[in-house]
Amino acid sequence: MLCVMHLPLSRDLFTLPRDLTWVMHCAEGPVPIRAADAAHAFLTKELAPWTLGVEEWLKIPQRARAEAARLLGAEASQVTLTHSTSAALTILAQTLALGPGDEVMVPRGEFPSNAWPWRALESRGVLFREVPLWPGHTSGAACLNSTPPPVDVDPELRLLEALRPETKLLAVSWVRFQDGLTLDLPRLYDGCRGRGVILAVDGIQGAGTLPIDLSVTDAFATGVHKGLLAPQGHGLLWTSDALRAAMHPMGSWMSVADADLGSRPYTDLQREWLTDGRRFEQGGQHGLGLSALTESLRVLNEATVTAIRAHTHELTQALLQALRRTPAFEAEAARLLELFARGRIHHLVGLHHHGRGSAFLNALLETARAQGIYATAREGYLRIAWHGYHDETDLERVCHWLQGTPA
Ligand SMILES: Cc1ncc(COP(=O)(O)O)c(C=O)c1O
């Protein structure tokens, strides 16, 4: 049994009421009190700007990059602070030398933040192609007709087999937002590298709950308001040194050498572009949000993502085992338990509607809300997202809710 004493993230870090279960950080994570305090402390200084020296102001983004690098197992110099996942992927799309006849490939049914930045390149003659990951996999207007990922799903094989000579970039979600399927990045990277294809990852549904090895990606983009438990409005872009060198600068005044050195005239334009992640940042930084983000990342780093993953694994397994004995979800639980055993499912449990439609899922969400449980549904899946702050009570409440579903 799970024990409240061993939560990787103590409930005391948050203001989550005891009678409320928030299993929807896949939409929005709760912000730790410490992060709110840090934002408040920054704002207090903004009220009296003479207390906020330039040195201190410059340290704010430095601290955020450093804490993000610690969480991602990277160098701070490889991190670019952005406004969202979309902003990170847009930077990538706009700064890479992609032109007429080049192709960007994505799995079918990506969250649109990993579609529109690439679709925007169509006016430059760049091709955009979606690849289904399993038989019967559909999306868009037909998403409810899609079959869920089968137990022997092999998305990497499907993607690697679909690469063509004109494919220059493969952009994938690490953990898919609707069905929770987790892609094998080392295998994808291996296949891409051999063919000279860039592997870009939308990592928002795994960041903060799954450890990442960035040596098996070229670029990793994430917003911070889900598993990273920070307020909305920030994102991170990690790039390998080699990829970053091939990306054109964006043109911000803070992206050149000595930009923050007051002793050099601002109007001195004889400078080199920076080669680190600041190369793509856009002028002055959002001190308020970054103060909170840094503290959220600290909280996660203190807990460690490895411990959070182990904890959420216990919760996922226990939930699926309970649902295995619940007629309404028996088949789904069997499918997901098998995917879980194969390392395809982690903290995000996506229960497929199985022909029962969105009315069924919406009714379930209403029942949940009446019991103080906050969950979400997307594109035919009911989503339960576990994190390091969930305990036995949360598990019992979610099991009790779902076990009450008529077959
Ligand atoms: C896979 C995925 N990517 C990106 C986002 C969010 O994108 P952005 O940070 O650009 O708002 C979400 C959810 O909101 C998501 O599920």
The ligand as an SDF file (V2000), in Angstrom:
LIG
                    3D

 16 16  0  0  0  0  0  0  0  0999 V2000
    1.4180   17.6930  -25.8490 C   0  0  0  0  0  0  0  0  0  0  0  0
    1.1090   19.1310  -25.5400 C   0  0  0  0  0  0  0  0  0  0  0  0
    1.9090   20.0940  -26.0250 N   0  0  0  0  0  0  0  0  0  0  0  0
    1.7010   21.3960  -25.7430 C   0  0  0  0  0  0  0  0  0  0  0  0
    0.6570   21.8030  -24.9330 C   0  0  0  0  0  0  0  0  0  0  0  0
    0.4950   23.2470  -24.5720 C   0  0  0  0  0  0  0  0  0  0  0  0
    1.1160   24.0940  -25.4990 O   0  0  0  0  0  0  0  0  0  0  0  0
    1.5080   25.5750  -25.0940 P   0  0  0  0  0  0  0  0  0  0  0  0
    2.5260   25.4810  -24.0010 O   0  0  0  0  0  0  0  0  0  0  0  0
    2.0490   26.1360  -26.3440 O   0  0  0  0  0  0  0  0  0  0  0  0
    0.2440   26.2570  -24.6740 O   0  0  0  0  0  0  0  0  0  0  0  0
   -0.2180   20.8230  -24.4180 C   0  0  0  0  0  0  0  0  0  0  0  0
   -1.3990   21.1550  -23.5740 C   0  0  0  0  0  0  0  0  0  0  0  0
   -1.8600   22.2240  -23.3500 O   0  0  0  0  0  0  0  0  0  0  0  0
    0.0310   19.4670  -24.7210 C   0  0  0  0  0  0  0  0  0  0  0  0
   -0.7430   18.5040  -24.2070 O   0  0  0  0  0  0  0  0  0  0  0  0
  1  2  1  0
  2  3  1  0
  2 15  2  0
  3  4  2  0
  4  5  1  0
  5  6  1  0
  5 12  2  0
  6  7  1  0
  7  8  1  0
  8  9  2  0
  8 10  1  0
  8 11  1  0
 12 13  1  0
 12 15  1  0
 13 14  2  0
 15 16  1  0
M  END
$$$$
